[in-house]
């Protein structure tokens, strides 16, 4: 199989299964075209049914030559879910600094919605009416305290803040079927990326990264049908000193 690994079809993965190899020699596989070395396999595996298998990362021109040599089709990507739109919101445009979490929670019932003391960014992704169905991938990736499908650049009073170093966790991975007019939401606590506890005017550049695929693909979805998508937006809010 020669499948695209990028939306621009400039990077490809060549997947090879070789039943003639033994489990001992499986790690020695390399990709040769016309007697010339093309790529080694950084990662290989063994399957009792299919034998040795390996994946080779190659550029577009090499992928074309591999497909011609083996007499197979090169699987390019095509856009999926082009109609999806996203909006980013912050739970409140006004957050109080200097209050404990318990104190903030006790104040929620007394505050107007615009003054709720929260620091969550919400991504709201909508499939417009009349658009085709699409599968959206949520969760997955790495383990840790953050949902790393989000990425943020935070400024306080115009000054870019340093992002916290922390491992990530996308959560339980799954596919969401988005029919026309459906909305998917995901949220992240902003203080896991930057210090937003100090008073000031904040501006946050937001990104949410996902992968889309058609709803009628095989299970699991063929990798050639995947389409990487990044949604972006900007939100603003203020942190006021306690008692202000």
C-alpha positions in Angstrom: 0.0 0.0 0.0 1.2 3.5 -0.9 -0.9 6.0 1.0 -0.6 9.8 1.5 0.4 11.0 5.0 -0.3 14.7 4.4 -3.2 16.8 2.9 -0.9 18.2 0.2 0.1 14.7 -0.9 3.8 15.5 -0.6 4.5 12.9 2.1 3.6 9.2 1.8 3.9 5.9 3.7 4.7 2.7 1.9 3.4 -0.3 3.8 4.9 -3.7 3.0 4.1 -7.2 4.2 6.7 -9.9 3.5 5.6 -13.5 4.3 9.1 -14.9 3.3 10.9 -13.3 6.2 11.5 -14.9 9.5 10.8 -13.3 12.8 14.6 -13.0 13.3 15.3 -11.2 10.0 12.2 -9.0 10.0 14.2 -6.1 11.5 16.5 -6.1 8.5 14.0 -4.9 5.9 14.9 -2.1 3.6 13.1 -0.6 0.5 14.9 -1.0 -2.8 13.7 0.3 -6.2 15.6 -0.6 -9.3 18.4 -1.9 -7.1 18.8 1.4 -5.3 18.3 1.8 -1.6 15.3 4.1 -0.9 14.5 3.9 2.8 15.1 1.8 5.8 12.2 0.8 8.1 12.5 2.5 11.5 9.7 0.4 12.8 8.8 -3.2 11.8 6.5 -5.8 13.3 5.6 -9.4 13.1 2.2 -11.1 12.5 1.7 -14.8 12.7 -0.8 -14.7 9.8 0.9 -12.2 7.4 4.5 -12.5 8.5 6.8 -9.5 8.6 5.5 -6.0 8.0 7.1 -2.6 7.8 6.3 1.1 7.0 8.6 3.4 5.0 8.2 7.2 5.0 8.9 8.6 1.5 8.4 11.8 -0.5 5.8 12.1 -3.3 8.2 11.2 -6.3 9.5 8.1 -4.6 5.9 7.1 -3.7 5.0 7.3 -7.4 8.0 5.2 -8.4 7.1 2.6 -5.8 3.5 2.4 -7.0 4.7 1.9 -10.6 7.2 -0.8 -9.6 4.7 -2.8 -7.7 1.8 -2.1 -10.1 -0.5 -0.6 -7.4 -2.4 2.7 -7.1 -1.0 5.6 -5.1 -3.6 6.6 -2.6 -3.8 10.4 -2.5 -5.8 12.4 0.0 -8.9 14.4 -1.0 -10.6 17.0 1.1 -13.3 15.8 3.6 -15.6 18.0 5.6 -14.7 21.3 4.0 -18.0 22.8 5.2 -17.2 22.5 8.9 -16.9 25.7 10.8 -15.7 26.4 14.3 -16.1 29.1 16.9 -14.1 29.6 20.1 -15.6 31.0 23.3 -14.4 31.7 26.9 -16.8 30.8 29.7 -16.6 34.4 31.0 -15.2 37.7 29.8 -14.4 38.6 33.4 -12.4 36.5 35.9 -11.4 37.5 39.4 -7.8 37.1 40.6 -6.8 36.3 44.1 -9.8 34.1 45.0 -9.5 30.4 45.9 -11.3 27.8 43.8 -13.8 27.3 46.7 -14.5 31.0 47.0 -15.0 31.3 43.2 -17.5 28.4 43.3 -19.4 29.9 46.2 -19.8 33.1 44.2 -21.2 31.6 41.1 -24.8 31.7 42.2 -24.5 35.4 43.0 -22.9 36.5 39.7 -24.4 37.3 36.4 -23.4 34.8 33.6 -21.0 37.3 32.2 -19.1 37.4 35.5 -18.8 33.6 36.1 -15.3 32.8 37.5 -14.1 30.2 35.0 -11.2 29.9 32.7 -12.3 27.4 30.1 -11.9 27.7 26.4 -14.7 26.0 24.4 -14.4 25.0 20.7 -17.8 24.7 19.0 -17.6 22.9 15.6 -20.7 22.9 13.4 -21.6 21.0 10.3 -23.8 23.4 8.3 -27.3 22.5 7.1 -27.1 20.8 3.8 -23.5 19.7 4.2 -22.6 16.0 3.8 -22.1 13.8 6.9 -18.5 13.6 8.1 -16.7 11.6 10.9 -14.7 13.8 13.3 -12.0 12.2 15.5 -11.9 13.3 19.1 -9.5 12.4 22.0 -6.5 10.2 21.6 -2.9 11.2 21.2 -0.7 11.4 24.3 -1.2 10.9 28.1 -1.1 13.6 30.7 -3.2 16.4 32.2 -4.1 18.3 29.0 -6.2 17.8 25.9 -3.5 18.3 23.3 -5.9 18.6 20.4 -5.9 22.2 21.7 -3.1 24.7 21.4 -3.0 28.2 22.7 -0.9 31.4 22.5 -1.8 33.6 25.4 -1.1 37.4 25.8 -1.6 39.5 28.9 -1.8 43.2 28.2 -0.1 42.5 24.8 2.8 40.5 26.2 3.1 36.9 25.1 3.1 34.5 28.0 5.3 31.4 28.3 3.4 28.2 27.9 3.6 25.6 30.7 5.6 22.5 30.0 3.3 19.5 30.7 2.4 16.1 29.2 -0.8 15.8 27.3 -3.9 13.7 27.2 -6.5 13.9 24.4 -8.9 11.6 26.2 -10.6 8.4 25.1 -10.3 8.3 21.3 -13.4 7.9 19.1 -15.2 9.0 16.0 -18.2 11.4 16.1 -20.7 11.3 13.2 -21.6 14.8 12.3 -24.8 15.0 10.3 -26.0 18.3 8.8 -26.6 21.0 11.5 -24.8 18.9 14.2 -22.5 20.6 16.7 -19.5 19.1 18.5 -18.0 20.9 21.5 -14.7 20.4 23.3 -13.3 22.4 26.2 -10.0 22.9 27.9 -8.8 24.6 31.1 -6.6 27.5 29.9 -4.5 27.6 33.1 -3.0 24.2 32.1 -1.2 26.1 29.3 -0.4 29.5 30.8 -0.7 31.6 34.0 -4.0 33.4 33.6 -4.4 34.2 37.3 -3.0 37.7 37.3 -5.1 40.8 36.6 -5.1 42.1 33.0 -6.6 42.0 29.6 -6.0 38.6 27.9 -6.0 37.7 24.3 -5.8 34.0 23.4 -5.1 32.5 19.9 -6.8 29.1 19.9 -6.3 26.0 17.8 -8.2 22.8 17.7 -6.6 20.0 15.6 -8.6 16.9 14.5 -8.8 14.4 11.6 -11.9 14.0 9.4 -13.0 11.1 7.3 -16.1 10.2 5.2 -18.9 8.3 7.0 -19.0 5.4 4.5 -15.4 4.4 4.8 -14.4 0.9 5.8 -13.9 0.1 9.5 -11.4 1.1 10.6 -11.5 4.1 8.2 -9.0 3.7 5.4 -6.1 6.0 6.1 -6.2 7.4 2.5 -9.6 8.9 3.5 -8.2 10.9 6.4 -8.1 14.7 6.2 -6.2 16.7 8.8 -8.1 19.9 9.9 -7.1 22.7 12.1 -9.7 25.2 13.4 -8.5 28.5 14.8 -9.9 31.6 16.4 -9.2 34.3 19.0 -11.0 35.0 22.4 -10.5 37.9 24.8 -11.3 38.3 28.5 -10.3 40.3 31.5 -9.1 39.2 34.9 -9.9 41.8 37.6 -8.4 42.1 41.1 -10.6 40.6 43.8 -13.1 43.2 45.0 -12.9 45.3 41.8 
